[in-house]
Amino acid sequence: MMKCPNCQSKDLGKIGINQYYCWNCFIELSIGGHLIHTHQVEEDGSLSSLDDLFNEQERKLS
């Protein structure tokens, strides 16, 4: 089961193909290859990458 790399929650909702939303810390996650990419949803609906906050090991799919 996939966990949020930010808060370790398993409370994720699927919002698209390979796209998920964490209901605990309110970030969007997408799967690319074997890595989880993290994004903050801005007020205008655009996404800002949060990948630089996590190392590759923390973002790896288990």
Number of C-alpha atoms within 10 A of each C-alpha: 5 14 16 23 22 17 12 12 14 14 14 20 13 13 12 9 8 11 17 21 21 21 14 14 15 14 20 25 25 18 16 11 9 10 16 24 21 26 18 17 15 9 7 6 8 9 14 13 13 15 16 9 11 13 10 13 10 15 19 15 16 10
